[in-house]
Amino acid sequence: MRLVILGGGGFRVPLIYRALLDSATRAEVVLFDVDSARLNVISQVLAQQAAGNADAPSVRCTTGLDDALTGADFVFSAIRVGGLAGRVRDERLPLTEGMLGQETVGAGGILYGLRTIPIARDIARRVAARAPDAWLINFTNPAGMVTEAMAAILGDRVIGICDSPAGLCLRVAHALGVDPENARFDYAGLNHLGWLRAVHVDGRDRLPELLADDEALAGIEEGRLFGGEWLRALGAIPNEYLHYYYSTADAIRASRRQTRGEFLLEQQDRFYAEAARDPGRALAEWRNARQQREATYMPEARGGEAPGDAASGGYERVALRLMRALARDERTTLILNVRNRSAVPGLDADAVVEVPCTVDGSGARPLKPGPIPGDELGLIHAVKAAERATIEAAVTGSRSAALRALGLHPLVDSVAAAARIVDTVSWAYEDVGLRPGRELMPSCDTTMPR
């Protein structure tokens, strides 16, 4: 089996490789990145991870996209168009207008999508030409938006993943003392905009008992983040990213001190430089940087508190389970980003949603969730309208569509400010040296926000 990782010089690639090692998966891993220096560092990390393991997956590095894709069975797309410098721009620009600066949510997510979608669509066309039978698993943020843009070319052979829903379900199962494999989770929404509404075990919904127990709620990330009173008022447990919608002013104040992009840019520049200077310590340097990265995840939501849950999702584990189900025709259920069909009411069949799916060798099929309350459905529809306008703007270069994308988003509170942001950004992509359809991507990095 040939697994190609686009963004192969990215910081989180060793997590994927470790999951392959832990599961004894036989594979040829091909790392593609346009930054050969980052590729060299990550290849050193992987080699040190595999030391002493004669059955470790082989690793090959390349800066040629067509070379990487030829013969691929699976393609993991984990790119960061414009690098972390682009993320800093995306997060700081909305803050100058008094709005939230976050790479996947609100104006920042729209700006990131505008820059990323043309390149993602170009990748989809190259995959269709070079590896038409491959499954493309998309990690690239904004994951739902990018997956939908790629699905217009690859159809159901592109599937988006995120570890946030999986982590939420695992934490809730742990708090309830139930085996997650024996539970059915009723979760629905869009990427970074979803709610867990029921946990069915042996025919009974166990979520109400967790919502009634403040002590148990305090033991999970979402309970500390949202508070028991609000969770009981909702009758559900939101994805952690709903913090940006429910506590917008708090998130803006926290982001003004230092954005996540600024922190990661400084940290990763230091890691890659130190690992290149002393290749023998590449794995040790990576582990140190990862520990610091995890401890500071979503600081604007936690007020500086480090995450301390007993259960976490891990996008590499979600990806491995998905890949196994597809490759071995092993039936499983995973929360994924796929085309809606008829899962979420009011959205058309091609709208990408984040819901539980049945997965086997034929692909991923969305399961219809339970009734979605009007407040959640309204927010889903509003954000999807902004996503659709973002895709239109990215594909056509339309200023009007870009303004509509920003002006319609619930976290953009001023059309005048939206227009100023539009005027600041070059829709021809000269600001990051890109135009739609350019052959080579800029420096790539994994895009999960941790």
N, C-alpha and C positions, 0 to 999 in steps of 0.2 A: 504494500500500500504506500502510495506516495502522498505525503502531506506537505503542502506548500504554505508558508507563512509570509504574507505580504506585510511588510513592516518588521522584517526579521531581525533588525537591529534594535528593536524596541525593548524597553526595560522589563516588560512582563512576559516576554518569550520564555525565560527559564521556568516560569510556572507551568506553561504548557508542556515543556520537555520533562519536567519533574513528574507530571501526571502520567505521561507516557512511560517513564521509567517505573513508576510505582505500580502501574497496571500491566507491566510486561508486554506492552503493545509492540508488535513487530511493524516497523515503519521505516521508510526513508523520508527524512525531514529535509526540505529545501527552504532555506532562508533567503528571501529577497528583500533588498533595501538598496536605495541609491546612495546611501552613506556607507562607504566601505569601512571607515574607521569604526563606526558603531557595530557593523557586522562582525568585525574582528574581535571586538570586546565581548560581544554576546556569544560568539563561537567559543571563546576561551571559557566563559562561564559554563556553557553546556558541556564542554569537554571535561571540565573539572567535576561537574555533576555526575558524569558517566564513568568516572575513573574507577577501574576495577570491575566494571560490569561488561562482560564479554557480549552480552545480548542487547546492549543499548542500541537504540535506533541510530542509524548513521545520519550524519549531518553534512549538508553541502551548502555553501554560500554562493550567491550570485547577485550581480547588479543588473542582470538582463531579465526584464519581465517575461518576454516570450520564452526564454530559456527556462525560467522557473516554472511557467505554467504548463509547458508541453508534457503530456502524460500524467497530469495530476489527477488523483482520485478525490482529494479534498483540498479546498483552498480556504485558509483562514485569512480574512482581510482585517488587518489591525493597523491601519495607517493613520498618520496625523498630518494632514495637508497643511503646510506652513509651519510645522514644528510647534514647539511650546511657545516660541515667540508669537506665533499667530494666536495661540490660546490667550496669552497675556493681553493682546490687543482686543480680542473678543470680550474678555471679562472687564477690562478697564473702560472701554468705550461706553457701555451702558451706565457704569457708575458715574461718569461725568455728567450724565443726565438725571442722576438721582434714582436710577433703576438698578435692579439686580444684575450683577455680573457673574454668570455661571455658565460653563461651557456647553451644557446640554439643555438648559432650562431658560426660557424667556429670550430676551434679545441676544444674549451671548450664544445660545444654542442655534438661533436663526443665522447669525453671522457665521458660525462654524459650518452649518449646513450649506450655506451659499458657497463657501470656499471648497467644500469637500465633495458635494454631489457631482459636479462635472467630472472630477477625477474618478469617483466611484463608478459612474456610468461608463467611463472609458475602460476601467478594469473589467466591468461586466461584459463589455463587448469583446475584450481580449480573451476572457475566459470562455465565452461562447465560441470563439474561433479556435482557440488552442486546446481547450479541454472541455468539449461540449457535454461530456458525461459526468463531469465533476460536480460535487456539491460545494457551493460556496457558503461558508459560515461567517456571517458578518459580526465583527466586534466593534467596528468603527462607529464612533459617535458622531452625531446624534443617531443612535442605533436604529430606532424605528423609522426615522425619516430617510436615512441612507439605505436601509433595507428596501423600503418602498420604491425609491428611485432605481435601485438595481433590479428589483422584481419586474419592472417594466421591460427589461431586456431578458432576464434569465427566468422569469416566471417563478414557479414554486421550487426551483433548484437553488434559490438563495433563501437562507433562514437566518434571522437575527437572534443573537443571544445576549443576555445580561445576567449578572449574578445577583442583582438586588432582589428579585422575586424569590429565587431559590433560597437566598440567605434568610429572608423574612419567614418563609415557610418552615425552614429548619429550626429557626429560633422559636417559633410558636410551637412546633411539635415538641421541642425540648422542654419548653415551659409547661406544656400540658402533660409531659411524661408519656408521650405516645411515639410509636415507631413511625417516622414519616413515610415509610414504604407501605404502611397500612392505613394511611390517611388520604382523603381526597380533598384537595384544596380548591376552593372556589375563589379564583383570582381573576380580575379583569381590568383592562385599561389600555393605555399606550405605554411605550417605554418611558420609564421614570415618571409615570402618572397612572398608578394602579392601586387597587385596594383588595385586601384579603377579606372576604365577606363571610366565609364559613370554612370549618374544618370538619369534614364528615369522617367519623370513625365508627365502624359497626352500625351504620345507619343513623347515627346521632350526631348533630352539630355540637362540637365541643368548644367552639369559640366563645359563646356567651359566658361560660364559667371562667375563662381567662380574663375577659373584659370586666368581670365582677371582682376580680382579685387584684387589688392594688399592689400587694407584695410581689405577686408573680409578674405583674406587668413591669414593675421596677427592675426586674431581672433581665429584661430584654431591651435592646436598643430602641425600638419604636415606642415602648412604654415610657422610657425616660425622655425621649425626644418630644412626644406629643402630650403625655400626661393621661392618666386614666379617665379623668372627667371628659376630655375631648373625644377619646376613643369610644367611650360609652355613648356619647352624643351621636357619634357617627354610626355606631353599631358595626364597626369594621376597623381593621388595622391598615393604615395607608403605607404605601411604599415610602421609604425614608425621604425621597425627593419631594414628597408633598409638603415637607417642611418649608420649602421655598414659596409655596402657595398659601399655606396657613399661617406662616410667621414671616412674611416678606420683609417688613421693616427691620426685624431683628437680624435677618440674614444680610440685608444691605449694610447695616452698621458693622457687622462682623467682617464682611468682605472688604470694607474700606481699609482695614489695617494692612492686610496682605491677601491678595487673591491666591487661590490654589495654584493657578498657572505660574505665578511669580515664585512661589515656594518650590514647585517642581522644576522649573527652569534652572534655578540656582542649584538645587540638589543634584539633578541629573547631569548638568555640566560638570559638577565636581566628581560624580561617580565615574563618568566615562573618561575623564582626564586621569583620575587616579588609577583606574583599571588599565588604561593604556600604558601608563608609566611603569606599572608593575604587574604584568600579565599573570604572574604566578599567584597573585592575590585577587584575581578577578572575582571568583566566587565569594570570597570573604567580604570584599567590598560591596558586592551586590546584596548579600544577606544583610549587611549593616544598613545599607540604603533602604532596602525593602522594609526592615523593621521600623525605621523612622517614618517612612512613607505611610505604612499602615497605621501607626500610632497617631498620625496627624490627619487622617482621612475625615473629610467633611467637618473641619474645625468650626466653620461658621454656624453649623447646626448644633454642635455639641458644646460650644463655649469653652473649647480647649480640653474637654474630657476625652481621654483615649477610649476607643471602643473596647469593650470587655465581655463580649458575648461568648457563650460556650459553643455556639453553632454559627457557622458562616457558610455562604454559598460557594464562592470560588468559581469564577467564570471558566477556568480551565477544566474543572470537574464537570460542569454543565456541558462544555464543548466535547469532552471525551465521551460522556454518556450519549450525546446526540450522534457523534461519529460512529460509535459502536452500534447503535440502533439502526442507523442507515446502512452501514457496511455489512452487518451480520443478520439483518432482518430480525432483530430482537425487539419485540414490542415493549414500549415504555411510554410513560407520560412525563412531559416536561413543559415548563412555562417558557414560551418562545415568542418571537416576533415573526408573524406570518400574515399572509393575506386573509382578510376577515371572513370571506365567504358570507356567512350569515350569523357569526358569533355575537357581535355587538350591534344592537339595533340602531338603525338610523345611519349607519355607515355602509358605503357600497362594498361590493365583494372584493375589490382590489386594495382597499385601505388596509395598511398594515397595523395590526393590533397586537397586544401582548396578553396572551391567554394560555391556559393549559392546552396542550396538544397531544394527540396520540401519534407516536412516531414508530415507524418500522422501515423496512427496506424500500417502500414506495414513497416515503416522504413524511411530512408533518401535516396533520389535519387538525384544525382548531376544534375544540369542544365548546359547545354552547354553555356559557356561564348561567348562573341563576339570575333572577331579576336585578337590574342595575338601577339604583335610585336616581331620581331626576337630577340631584346636585352633582353626582359623579358623571352621569351621562352628559349633562350640559357642559361640564369642564372638558370631557373627552372630545365632544364635538367642536368646541371652541379651539382647542389646541390642534386638533386635526386640521381644521380650516387654515390655521397659521402654517402648519407643516406643508399642506398642499400648495399654498401660495409660495412658500420657500422653494419647493421643488420646481415650480413653474419659473420663478425668477432665476434660479440657478441654471436651468436648461435654456431659457430664452434670453437671459440678460435684461429682462423687463424691469425697469425702475418701478413701474406701477405695481407689479406683482410683489416686489421687495417691500414697498411701502405697505401694501396690504398685509403681508406676512407679519411685519412688525406691529402695525396698527391694530390688527385683530387679536394679537396674543394677550391673554388675560393679565400677564405680568408687565405689559407695556402700557403705562397709564396716561400717555400723551401722544396724540397723533403728530403734533408739532415736533416733539422730541424724536419720534420715529422718523420723520422726514429729515431731521438734522443728521441722524445716524446714517440714513441712506446716502445723504450727500457726502458723508465722510468716507464712505467705502467705495472703492472702485469695482464696479460690477464686471469690468473686463479682467479683473484679477491681477492687474499689474502690481498691486501692492505686495503680493507674495510671489511674483514672478511666474504666474500661471495664466493659462487660457484654457477653456474647455477643449479637451481632446489632445492636449500636449502629451507627447509620448512618455516622458519620464515624470515620475512623481517626485516631489521634494523630499527632504529628510523625513523618514517615517518613524513612528513610535506607536506603541500600543496606546489605545485611546480610552481604556477604562479609567475612570477618574481617581481610583485609589493610587 
